[in-house]
């Protein structure tokens, strides 16, 4: 398979489901298979059900090799002589890559109706792939999270964020016993949960214009909230002291998409911080939870093109 193992296995036209080789073929491949050593800078390790046939074992070893190789590459991506901006850039590039892998795997699981029935080869392999990439995301955060201003996710939160999996078995990914070799981290105090969304631009007038246009186009807010209040909340340095709620009128799929499109213009505007603020109410007058936004994440909500056009004004 071409390209990254994490992408090629779930490729829509040439993925795992196209591999029709027989058991004897996989036994032959395993006969001279070389397993990589575990990365000596690893923080986590994967505990997963032992593969019980040659196909499962072959792909399990392929994924293991690719995962360990990726963890080893962190040392090269974050050299000791790199500046903080360079490390921040490297972190963002890797996080975006893992974000894409996880979204691709989630789409494949949904489209191919992958389940937790490990008796089926493809189910076993894709679930092992899922756990391995969640581990990579966790490794990057654990080792180099100081180079990001965004909140860190726990392993369970990563599973919920990308797979809507609230029952993920966290024992599948645990801290490794081996010593890790990591670049020296900058001294820092224990991070406190952010209490602001962190609008990046000093030009707040454009944000107000965008919010007004969104309100007109998709009925963003109901009559208990104003656009000015919404802007005030987004710009607040501490949303815990804001004494009003934002009542949404639009569909949750639309608001989830709006959050996704606005996210690059804030340091911390995402489903987790929205839930933490406790300031958003849905059409049904219930508190808006991160899980609501994750479950209602769609690529083509109503008025998508108009939403895109309006938010582009912030660029």
Secondary structure, 3 states (H helix, E strand, C coil): CCCCHHHHCCCCCCCHHHCCCCHHHHHHHHHCCCCCCCCCCCCEEECCCCCCCHHHHHHHHHHHHHHHHHHHHHHHHCCCCCCHHHHHHHHHHHHHHHHHHHHHHHHHHHHCCCCCCCCCHHHHHHHHHHHHHHHHHHHHHHHHHHHCCCCCCCHHHHHHHHHCCCCCCHHHEEECCCCCCCCCCCCCCCCCCCCCCCECCCCHHHHHHHHHHHHHHHCCECCCCCHHHHHHHHHCCCHHHCCCCEEECCCHHHHHHHHHHHHHHECCCCHHHHHHHCCEECCCCCECCHHHHHHCCCCCCCCHHHHHHHHHHHC
